[in-house]
Amino acid sequence: MELRTIHIKQMCCQRCIEAVEGTLSNLGLDVKNVQLGIAVFVQSEKVSDELISSAIVKRGFEIIKSEDERLTGEIKISIMGLIHHASETENDNKNIRAYLEKVTLKPFRVLNKVFVNTTQITIQKYTILQRIEKVKALISESKFNFSEIAFLTGYKTPQHLSAQFKKYEGISMLDYKASEIKNRNPIDKI
């Protein structure tokens, strides 16, 4: 019984975990654990790597092949988890640099270099884009005012959030809230 671990791109939520787990189970594999970006299962001689990869791709995911892609995926999943899936009381997403160094056990400059080489954007810009998506979700919920949204998404001031939102979205938060059409991006496609 040989355990196999694969790293998977574009997993961002519980539904993704369930989709990957179901896909691997449907192939007849004994799935041991599936988390964001990672699946562990018992390797089977009856199921080829090509079949596994094809089934994963059909579900909208991709198996990560290189170490740089794996590390970039780990960075993305860590940032998405911190920004989108941490509870409102776990508002510790202000220092992404320290958080990523702790999670990956690598210096931030190394992480950022690999990330830029793989994605063509910096970790800082990726984090901003993820935060803006979280802000749009919170605005759409209408449960929080803009000051509370700034705090919940790790901004020091509502003014800083407002300026970044306008820079990246092209409209003010107030105009976004008032608009009929809410332009949202899937967080796994950023």
MARBA-3410 file (N, C-alpha, C, O; in Angstrom, 1 decimal):
190
0.9,-1.2,0.0,0.0,0.0,0.0,0.9,1.2,0.0,1.5,1.6,1.0 ~ 1.0,1.9,-1.2,1.8,3.1,-1.3,0.9,4.3,-1.3,0.1,4.5,-2.2 ~ 1.2,5.2,-0.4,0.4,6.5,-0.3,1.0,7.4,-1.4,2.2,7.5,-1.6 ~ 0.2,8.2,-2.0,0.6,9.2,-3.0,0.0,10.5,-2.7,-1.2,10.6,-2.3 ~ 0.8,11.5,-2.8,0.3,12.9,-2.6,0.4,13.7,-3.9,1.4,13.7,-4.5
-0.7,14.4,-4.2,-0.6,15.2,-5.4,-1.1,16.6,-4.9,-1.9,16.8,-4.0 ~ -0.5,17.6,-5.6,-0.8,19.0,-5.3,-1.7,19.5,-6.5,-1.4,19.2,-7.6 ~ -2.7,20.2,-6.1,-3.7,20.6,-7.1,-4.0,22.1,-7.1,-4.2,22.7,-6.1 ~ -4.0,22.7,-8.3,-4.2,24.1,-8.5,-5.7,24.4,-8.5,-6.5,23.5,-8.7 ~ -6.1,25.6,-8.1,-7.4,26.2,-8.2,-8.4,25.6,-7.2,-9.6,25.7,-7.4
-7.9,25.0,-6.1,-8.8,24.6,-5.0,-8.9,25.7,-4.1,-7.9,26.2,-3.6 ~ -10.2,26.1,-3.8,-10.3,27.3,-2.9,-11.4,27.2,-1.8,-11.5,28.1,-1.0 ~ -12.1,26.1,-1.8,-13.2,26.1,-0.8,-13.6,24.6,-0.5,-13.0,23.7,-1.1 ~ -14.6,24.4,0.3,-15.0,23.1,0.7,-15.6,22.3,-0.5,-15.4,21.1,-0.6 ~ -16.3,23.0,-1.3,-16.8,22.4,-2.5,-15.7,21.8,-3.4,-15.9,20.7,-4.0
-14.6,22.5,-3.5,-13.5,22.0,-4.3,-12.9,20.7,-3.7,-12.6,19.8,-4.4 ~ -12.8,20.8,-2.3,-12.3,19.6,-1.6,-13.2,18.4,-1.9,-12.8,17.3,-2.2 ~ -14.5,18.6,-1.8,-15.5,17.5,-2.1,-15.5,17.1,-3.5,-15.6,15.9,-3.8 ~ -15.3,18.0,-4.4,-15.2,17.6,-5.9,-14.0,16.7,-6.1,-14.1,15.7,-6.9 ~ -12.8,17.1,-5.6,-11.6,16.3,-5.8,-11.7,15.0,-5.1,-11.4,13.9,-5.7
-12.2,15.0,-3.9,-12.4,13.7,-3.2,-13.3,12.8,-4.0,-13.1,11.6,-4.1 ~ -14.4,13.3,-4.5,-15.4,12.5,-5.2,-14.8,12.0,-6.5,-15.0,10.8,-6.9 ~ -14.0,12.8,-7.2,-13.4,12.4,-8.5,-12.4,11.3,-8.2,-12.4,10.3,-9.0 ~ -11.6,11.4,-7.2,-10.6,10.3,-6.9,-11.3,9.0,-6.5,-10.9,7.9,-6.9 ~ -12.3,9.2,-5.7,-13.1,8.0,-5.2,-13.8,7.3,-6.4,-13.8,6.1,-6.5
-14.3,8.1,-7.3,-15.0,7.6,-8.5,-14.0,6.8,-9.4,-14.4,5.9,-10.2 ~ -12.7,7.1,-9.3,-11.7,6.4,-10.1,-11.4,5.0,-9.4,-10.6,4.2,-9.9 ~ -11.9,4.8,-8.2,-11.7,3.6,-7.4,-10.5,3.7,-6.5,-10.0,2.7,-6.0 ~ -10.0,4.9,-6.3,-8.9,5.1,-5.4,-9.3,5.2,-3.9,-10.4,5.8,-3.7 ~ -8.5,4.7,-3.0,-8.8,4.8,-1.6,-8.2,6.2,-1.1,-7.0,6.3,-0.9
-9.1,7.2,-1.0,-8.7,8.5,-0.6,-8.5,8.6,0.9,-9.4,8.2,1.6 ~ -7.4,9.1,1.3,-7.1,9.2,2.7,-7.3,10.6,3.3,-7.8,10.7,4.4 ~ -7.0,11.6,2.5,-7.2,13.0,3.0,-7.2,13.9,1.8,-6.4,13.8,0.8 ~ -8.1,14.9,1.8,-8.1,16.0,0.8,-8.2,17.3,1.6,-9.1,17.5,2.4 ~ -7.3,18.2,1.3,-7.3,19.5,1.9,-7.2,20.5,0.7,-6.9,20.1,-0.4
-7.3,21.8,1.0,-7.1,22.8,-0.1,-5.7,22.6,-0.7,-4.7,22.7,0.0 ~ -5.7,22.2,-2.0,-4.4,22.1,-2.7,-3.7,20.8,-2.6,-2.7,20.6,-3.3 ~ -4.2,19.8,-1.8,-3.5,18.6,-1.6,-4.5,17.4,-1.5,-5.5,17.5,-0.9 ~ -4.1,16.3,-2.2,-4.9,15.1,-2.0,-4.0,13.9,-1.8,-2.9,13.8,-2.4 ~ -4.3,13.1,-0.8,-3.5,11.9,-0.4,-4.4,10.7,-0.6,-5.5,10.6,-0.1
-3.9,9.7,-1.4,-4.6,8.5,-1.6,-3.7,7.3,-1.8,-2.5,7.5,-1.9 ~ -4.3,6.1,-1.8,-3.5,4.9,-2.0,-3.4,4.7,-3.5,-4.3,4.6,-4.2 ~ -2.1,4.6,-4.0,-1.8,4.4,-5.4,-2.4,3.1,-5.8,-2.2,2.1,-5.1 ~ -3.0,3.0,-7.0,-3.5,1.8,-7.5,-2.9,1.5,-8.9,-2.7,2.4,-9.7 ~ -2.5,0.3,-9.1,-1.9,-0.1,-10.4,-2.9,0.0,-11.5,-2.6,0.1,-12.7
-4.2,0.0,-11.2,-5.3,0.0,-12.1,-5.6,1.4,-12.7,-6.2,1.5,-13.7 ~ -5.1,2.4,-11.9,-5.5,3.8,-12.3,-4.2,4.5,-12.7,-3.3,4.7,-11.8 ~ -4.0,4.9,-13.9,-2.8,5.6,-14.4,-2.8,7.0,-14.0,-3.8,7.6,-13.6 ~ -1.6,7.6,-14.0,-1.4,9.0,-13.7,-2.2,9.9,-14.7,-2.8,10.9,-14.4 ~ -2.2,9.4,-16.0,-2.9,10.2,-17.0,-4.4,10.2,-16.7,-5.1,11.2,-17.0
-5.0,9.1,-16.3,-6.4,9.0,-15.9,-6.7,9.9,-14.8,-7.7,10.6,-14.8 ~ -5.9,9.9,-13.8,-6.1,10.8,-12.6,-6.0,12.3,-13.1,-6.9,13.0,-12.7 ~ -5.0,12.6,-13.8,-4.8,14.0,-14.3,-6.0,14.4,-15.2,-6.6,15.5,-15.0 ~ -6.5,13.5,-16.1,-7.6,13.8,-16.9,-8.9,14.1,-16.1,-9.6,15.0,-16.4 ~ -9.1,13.2,-15.1,-10.3,13.4,-14.3,-10.3,14.7,-13.5,-11.3,15.3,-13.3
-9.1,15.0,-13.0,-9.0,16.3,-12.2,-9.2,17.5,-13.1,-9.9,18.4,-12.7 ~ -8.6,17.4,-14.3,-8.8,18.5,-15.3,-10.3,18.7,-15.7,-10.7,19.8,-15.8 ~ -11.0,17.6,-15.9,-12.4,17.7,-16.2,-13.2,18.4,-15.2,-14.2,19.0,-15.5 ~ -12.8,18.3,-13.9,-13.5,19.0,-12.8,-13.0,20.5,-12.7,-13.5,21.2,-11.8 ~ -12.1,21.0,-13.6,-11.7,22.3,-13.5,-10.4,22.6,-12.7,-10.1,23.8,-12.4
-9.7,21.6,-12.3,-8.5,21.7,-11.5,-7.3,21.3,-12.4,-7.5,20.8,-13.5 ~ -6.1,21.4,-11.8,-4.9,21.0,-12.5,-3.9,20.5,-11.5,-3.8,21.0,-10.4 ~ -3.2,19.4,-11.9,-2.2,18.9,-11.0,-0.9,19.7,-11.2,-0.5,20.0,-12.3 ~ -0.3,20.1,-10.0,0.9,20.9,-10.0,2.1,19.9,-10.2,2.2,18.9,-9.6 ~ 2.9,20.3,-11.2,4.1,19.5,-11.5,5.4,19.9,-10.9,6.1,19.1,-10.3
5.7,21.2,-11.0,7.0,21.7,-10.5,6.9,22.2,-9.1,5.9,22.5,-8.5 ~ 8.1,22.3,-8.4,8.2,22.8,-7.0,7.8,24.2,-6.9,7.1,24.6,-6.0 ~ 8.1,25.0,-8.0,7.7,26.5,-7.9,6.2,26.6,-8.0,5.6,27.4,-7.3 ~ 5.6,25.8,-8.9,4.1,25.8,-9.0,3.5,25.3,-7.6,2.5,25.9,-7.2 ~ 4.1,24.3,-7.0,3.6,23.8,-5.7,3.6,24.9,-4.7,2.7,25.1,-3.9
4.8,25.6,-4.6,5.0,26.6,-3.6,4.0,27.8,-3.9,3.5,28.4,-3.0 ~ 3.9,28.2,-5.2,2.9,29.2,-5.5,1.5,28.9,-5.1,0.8,29.7,-4.6 ~ 1.1,27.6,-5.4,-0.2,27.1,-4.9,-0.4,27.2,-3.4,-1.4,27.6,-3.0 ~ 0.7,26.8,-2.7,0.6,26.9,-1.2,0.4,28.4,-0.8,-0.3,28.6,0.2 ~ 1.1,29.3,-1.4,1.0,30.7,-1.1,-0.4,31.2,-1.4,-1.0,31.8,-0.5
-0.9,30.9,-2.5,-2.3,31.3,-2.9,-3.3,30.7,-1.9,-4.2,31.5,-1.5 ~ -3.2,29.5,-1.6,-4.2,28.8,-0.7,-4.1,29.4,0.7,-5.1,29.6,1.3 ~ -2.9,29.7,1.1,-2.7,30.3,2.4,-3.4,31.7,2.5,-4.0,32.1,3.4 ~ -3.1,32.5,1.4,-3.7,33.8,1.4,-5.2,33.8,1.3,-5.9,34.5,2.0 ~ -5.7,32.9,0.4,-7.2,32.8,0.3,-7.8,32.3,1.6,-8.9,32.8,2.0
-7.2,31.4,2.2,-7.7,30.9,3.5,-7.8,32.0,4.5,-8.7,32.1,5.3 ~ -6.7,32.7,4.6,-6.6,33.8,5.6,-7.6,34.9,5.3,-8.3,35.4,6.3 ~ -7.8,35.3,4.1,-8.7,36.4,3.8,-10.1,36.0,3.7,-11.0,36.7,4.2 ~ -10.4,34.8,3.1,-11.8,34.5,2.8,-12.4,33.5,3.7,-13.6,33.5,3.9 ~ -11.6,32.7,4.4,-12.2,31.6,5.2,-11.9,31.7,6.7,-12.4,30.9,7.5
-11.1,32.7,7.1,-10.9,32.9,8.6,-12.2,33.5,9.1,-12.8,34.4,8.4 ~ -12.5,33.2,10.3,-13.7,33.8,10.9,-13.4,35.3,11.2,-12.3,35.7,11.2 ~ -14.5,36.0,11.4,-14.4,37.4,11.6,-13.6,37.8,12.9,-13.0,38.8,13.0 ~ -13.5,36.8,13.8,-12.7,37.1,15.0,-11.2,36.8,14.8,-10.4,37.2,15.6 ~ -10.9,36.1,13.7,-9.5,35.7,13.4,-8.9,36.8,12.5,-8.4,36.4,11.4
-9.1,38.0,12.8,-8.6,39.1,11.9,-7.1,39.3,12.1,-6.7,40.4,12.4 ~ -6.4,38.3,11.7,-4.9,38.4,11.8,-4.3,38.4,10.4,-3.2,37.9,10.2 ~ -5.0,39.0,9.5,-4.5,39.0,8.1,-3.7,40.3,7.8,-3.6,40.6,6.6 ~ -3.3,41.0,8.8,-2.6,42.3,8.5,-1.2,42.1,8.1,-0.7,42.8,7.2 ~ -0.5,41.0,8.6,0.9,40.8,8.2,1.1,39.5,7.4,1.4,38.5,8.0
0.8,39.6,6.2,0.8,38.5,5.2,2.3,38.0,5.2,2.5,36.8,5.1 ~ 3.2,38.9,5.2,4.6,38.5,5.1,5.0,37.5,6.2,5.5,36.4,5.9 ~ 4.8,37.9,7.4,5.1,37.0,8.6,4.3,35.7,8.5,4.8,34.6,8.8 ~ 3.0,35.8,8.2,2.2,34.6,8.1,2.7,33.6,7.1,2.8,32.4,7.4 ~ 3.1,34.1,5.9,3.6,33.2,4.9,4.9,32.6,5.2,5.2,31.4,5.0
5.8,33.4,5.9,7.1,32.8,6.3,6.8,31.7,7.4,7.6,30.7,7.4 ~ 5.9,31.9,8.2,5.6,30.9,9.3,5.0,29.6,8.6,5.4,28.5,9.0 ~ 4.1,29.8,7.7,3.4,28.7,7.0,4.4,27.9,6.2,4.4,26.6,6.2 ~ 5.2,28.5,5.4,6.1,27.9,4.4,7.5,27.6,4.9,8.2,26.8,4.3 ~ 7.9,28.2,6.0,9.2,28.1,6.6,10.3,28.6,5.6,11.4,28.0,5.5
9.9,29.6,4.8,10.9,30.1,3.8,10.9,31.7,3.9,9.8,32.2,4.3 ~ 12.0,32.3,3.6,12.0,33.8,3.7,11.1,34.4,2.6,10.9,33.9,1.5 ~ 10.5,35.5,3.0,9.5,36.2,2.1,10.1,36.5,0.8,9.4,36.4,-0.3 ~ 11.4,37.0,0.7,12.0,37.4,-0.6,12.0,36.2,-1.5,11.8,36.3,-2.7 ~ 12.3,35.0,-1.0,12.3,33.8,-1.8,10.8,33.5,-2.3,10.6,33.1,-3.5
9.9,33.6,-1.4,8.5,33.3,-1.7,8.0,34.3,-2.8,7.4,33.9,-3.8 ~ 8.3,35.5,-2.7,7.9,36.5,-3.6,8.5,36.3,-5.0,7.9,36.5,-6.0 ~ 9.8,36.0,-5.0,10.5,35.7,-6.3,9.9,34.6,-7.0,9.6,34.7,-8.2 ~ 9.6,33.5,-6.3,9.0,32.3,-7.0,7.6,32.7,-7.4,7.2,32.3,-8.5 ~ 6.8,33.4,-6.6,5.5,33.8,-6.9,5.4,34.7,-8.2,4.6,34.4,-9.1
6.3,35.7,-8.2,6.4,36.6,-9.4,6.8,35.8,-10.7,6.2,36.0,-11.7 ~ 7.7,34.9,-10.6,8.2,34.1,-11.7,7.0,33.2,-12.2,6.9,32.9,-13.4 ~ 6.2,32.7,-11.3,5.1,31.8,-11.7,3.8,32.5,-12.2,3.2,32.1,-13.1 ~ 3.5,33.7,-11.5,2.2,34.4,-11.8,2.4,35.7,-12.5,1.4,36.2,-13.0 ~ 3.6,36.3,-12.5,3.8,37.6,-13.1,3.2,38.8,-12.2,3.1,39.9,-12.7
2.8,38.5,-11.0,2.4,39.5,-10.1,3.0,39.3,-8.7,3.4,38.1,-8.4 ~ 3.1,40.3,-7.9,3.7,40.1,-6.6,2.7,39.5,-5.6,1.5,39.6,-5.9 ~ 3.2,39.0,-4.5,2.4,38.5,-3.5,1.5,39.7,-2.9,0.3,39.5,-2.6 ~ 2.1,40.8,-2.8,1.4,42.0,-2.3,0.2,42.3,-3.2,-0.9,42.6,-2.7 ~ 0.4,42.3,-4.5,-0.7,42.7,-5.4,-1.8,41.5,-5.4,-3.0,41.8,-5.4
-1.3,40.3,-5.3,-2.3,39.2,-5.2,-3.1,39.3,-4.0,-4.3,39.1,-4.0 ~ -2.5,39.7,-2.9,-3.2,39.8,-1.6,-4.2,41.0,-1.7,-5.4,40.8,-1.2 ~ -3.8,42.1,-2.3,-4.8,43.2,-2.5,-6.0,42.7,-3.3,-7.1,43.1,-3.0 ~ -5.7,42.0,-4.4,-6.8,41.6,-5.3,-7.8,40.6,-4.5,-9.0,40.7,-4.7 ~ -7.2,39.7,-3.7,-8.1,38.9,-2.9,-8.8,39.7,-1.8,-10.0,39.4,-1.6
-8.2,40.7,-1.2,-8.9,41.5,-0.2,-10.0,42.3,-0.9,-11.1,42.4,-0.3 ~ -9.8,42.8,-2.1,-10.8,43.5,-2.8,-12.0,42.6,-3.1,-13.2,43.1,-2.9 ~ -11.8,41.4,-3.4,-12.9,40.4,-3.6,-13.7,40.2,-2.3,-14.9,40.1,-2.3 ~ -13.0,40.1,-1.2,-13.6,39.9,0.1,-14.4,41.2,0.4,-15.6,41.0,0.9 ~ -13.9,42.3,0.1,-14.6,43.6,0.4,-15.9,43.6,-0.5,-17.0,44.0,0.1
-15.8,43.2,-1.7,-17.0,43.2,-2.6,-18.1,42.2,-2.0,-19.3,42.5,-2.0 ~ -17.6,41.1,-1.5,-18.6,40.1,-0.9,-19.2,40.7,0.3,-20.4,40.6,0.5 ~ -18.4,41.4,1.2,-19.0,42.0,2.4,-19.9,43.2,2.1,-20.9,43.3,2.8 ~ -19.6,43.9,1.1,-20.5,45.0,0.7,-21.8,44.4,0.2,-22.9,45.0,0.6 ~ -21.8,43.4,-0.6,-23.0,42.8,-1.1,-23.9,42.2,0.0,-25.1,42.2,-0.1
-23.2,41.7,1.1,-24.0,41.2,2.3,-24.8,42.3,3.0,-25.8,42.0,3.6 ~ -24.3,43.5,2.9,-24.9,44.6,3.6,-25.0,44.5,5.1,-25.9,45.0,5.7 ~ -24.1,43.7,5.7,-24.2,43.5,7.2,-23.2,44.5,7.9,-23.4,44.7,9.1 ~ -22.2,45.0,7.2,-21.2,45.8,7.8,-21.1,47.2,7.1,-21.4,47.3,5.9 ~ -20.7,48.2,7.9,-20.4,49.5,7.3,-18.9,49.4,6.8,-18.2,48.5,7.0
-18.5,50.5,6.1,-17.2,50.5,5.4,-16.1,50.4,6.4,-15.0,49.8,6.1 ~ -16.2,51.1,7.6,-15.2,51.0,8.6,-15.0,49.6,9.1,-13.9,49.1,9.3 ~ -16.1,48.9,9.3,-16.1,47.5,9.8,-15.4,46.6,8.7,-14.7,45.7,9.0 ~ -15.8,46.8,7.5,-15.3,46.1,6.4,-13.7,46.3,6.3,-13.0,45.3,6.1 ~ -13.3,47.5,6.4,-11.9,47.8,6.4,-11.2,47.0,7.5,-10.1,46.3,7.2
-11.7,47.0,8.7,-11.1,46.2,9.8,-11.1,44.7,9.5,-10.1,44.0,9.7 ~ -12.2,44.2,9.0,-12.4,42.8,8.8,-11.5,42.2,7.7,-11.1,41.1,7.6 ~ -11.1,43.1,6.8,-10.2,42.7,5.7,-8.7,43.1,5.8,-7.9,43.0,4.9 ~ -8.4,43.6,7.0,-7.0,43.9,7.4,-6.4,45.2,7.0,-5.2,45.4,7.0 ~ -7.3,46.2,6.7,-6.8,47.5,6.4,-6.7,48.3,7.7,-7.6,48.2,8.6
-5.7,49.2,7.7,-5.5,50.0,8.9,-6.6,51.1,9.0,-7.0,51.5,10.1 ~ -7.0,51.6,7.9,-8.0,52.7,7.9,-9.0,52.5,6.8,-8.7,51.9,5.7 ~ -10.2,53.0,6.9,-11.2,52.9,5.8,-10.8,53.7,4.6,-11.1,53.4,3.5 ~ -10.0,54.8,4.9,-9.5,55.6,3.8,-8.5,54.8,2.9,-8.6,54.9,1.6 ~ -7.7,54.0,3.5,-6.7,53.2,2.7,-7.5,52.2,1.9,-7.2,52.0,0.7
-8.5,51.5,2.5,-9.3,50.6,1.7,-10.0,51.3,0.6,-10.0,50.8,-0.6 ~ -10.6,52.4,0.9,-11.3,53.2,-0.2,-10.5,53.5,-1.4,-10.9,53.4,-2.5 ~ -9.2,54.0,-1.1,-8.3,54.3,-2.1,-7.9,53.1,-3.0,-7.9,53.2,-4.2 ~ -7.6,52.0,-2.3,-7.3,50.8,-3.1,-8.5,50.3,-3.9,-8.3,49.8,-5.0 ~ -9.6,50.3,-3.3,-10.8,49.8,-4.0,-11.0,50.6,-5.3,-11.2,50.1,-6.3
-10.9,51.9,-5.2,-11.1,52.8,-6.3,-10.0,52.5,-7.4,-10.3,52.5,-8.6 ~ -8.8,52.4,-6.9,-7.7,52.1,-7.8,-7.9,50.8,-8.6,-7.7,50.8,-9.8 ~ -8.3,49.7,-8.0,-8.4,48.4,-8.6,-9.8,48.2,-9.3,-9.8,47.4,-10.2 ~ -10.8,48.8,-8.8,-12.1,48.6,-9.4,-12.6,49.7,-10.3,-13.5,49.5,-11.1 ~ -12.0,50.9,-10.1,-12.4,52.0,-11.0,-13.6,52.7,-10.5,-14.0,53.7,-11.2
-14.2,52.3,-9.4,-15.4,53.0,-8.9,-15.2,53.0,-7.3,-14.5,52.3,-6.8 ~ -15.9,53.9,-6.7,-15.9,54.0,-5.3,-16.7,52.9,-4.7,-17.5,52.2,-5.3 ~ -16.4,52.6,-3.4,-17.2,51.5,-2.7,-18.6,51.9,-2.6,-19.5,51.0,-2.7 ~ -18.9,53.2,-2.4,-20.3,53.6,-2.4,-21.0,53.4,-3.7,-22.2,52.9,-3.7 ~ -20.3,53.7,-4.8,-20.9,53.5,-6.1,-21.1,52.0,-6.4,-22.1,51.6,-7.0
-20.1,51.2,-5.9,-20.3,49.7,-6.1,-21.5,49.2,-5.3,-22.2,48.4,-5.8 ~ -21.6,49.7,-4.1,-22.8,49.3,-3.3,-24.1,49.6,-3.9,-25.1,48.9,-3.8 ~ -24.1,50.8,-4.5,-25.4,51.3,-5.2,-25.7,50.7,-6.5,-26.8,50.7,-7.0 ~ -24.7,50.1,-7.1,-24.8,49.6,-8.5,-25.7,48.3,-8.5,-25.7,47.5,-7.6 ~ -26.4,48.1,-9.6,-27.3,47.0,-9.8,-26.4,45.7,-10.1,-26.7,44.6,-9.6
-25.4,45.9,-10.8,-24.5,44.8,-11.2,-23.3,44.8,-10.4,-22.5,45.7,-10.3 ~ -23.1,43.7,-9.7,-21.9,43.5,-8.8,-20.9,42.7,-9.5,-21.0,41.5,-9.7 ~ -19.8,43.3,-10.0,-18.7,42.7,-10.8,-17.8,41.9,-9.8,-17.0,42.5,-9.2 ~ -18.0,40.6,-9.7,-17.2,39.7,-8.8,-16.4,38.8,-9.6,-16.7,38.4,-10.7 ~ -15.2,38.5,-9.1,-14.3,37.6,-9.8,-14.1,36.3,-8.9,-14.0,36.4,-7.7
-14.1,35.1,-9.5,-13.9,33.9,-8.7,-12.5,34.0,-8.0,-11.5,34.3,-8.7 ~ -12.4,33.7,-6.7,-11.2,33.9,-6.0,-10.1,33.0,-6.5,-8.9,33.3,-6.3 ~ -10.4,31.8,-7.0,-9.4,30.9,-7.5,-8.9,31.3,-8.9,-8.0,30.7,-9.4 ~ -9.5,32.3,-9.5,-9.0,32.7,-10.9,-8.2,34.0,-10.8,-7.7,34.5,-11.8 ~ -8.0,34.5,-9.6,-7.2,35.8,-9.5,-5.7,35.4,-9.6,-4.9,36.3,-9.5
END
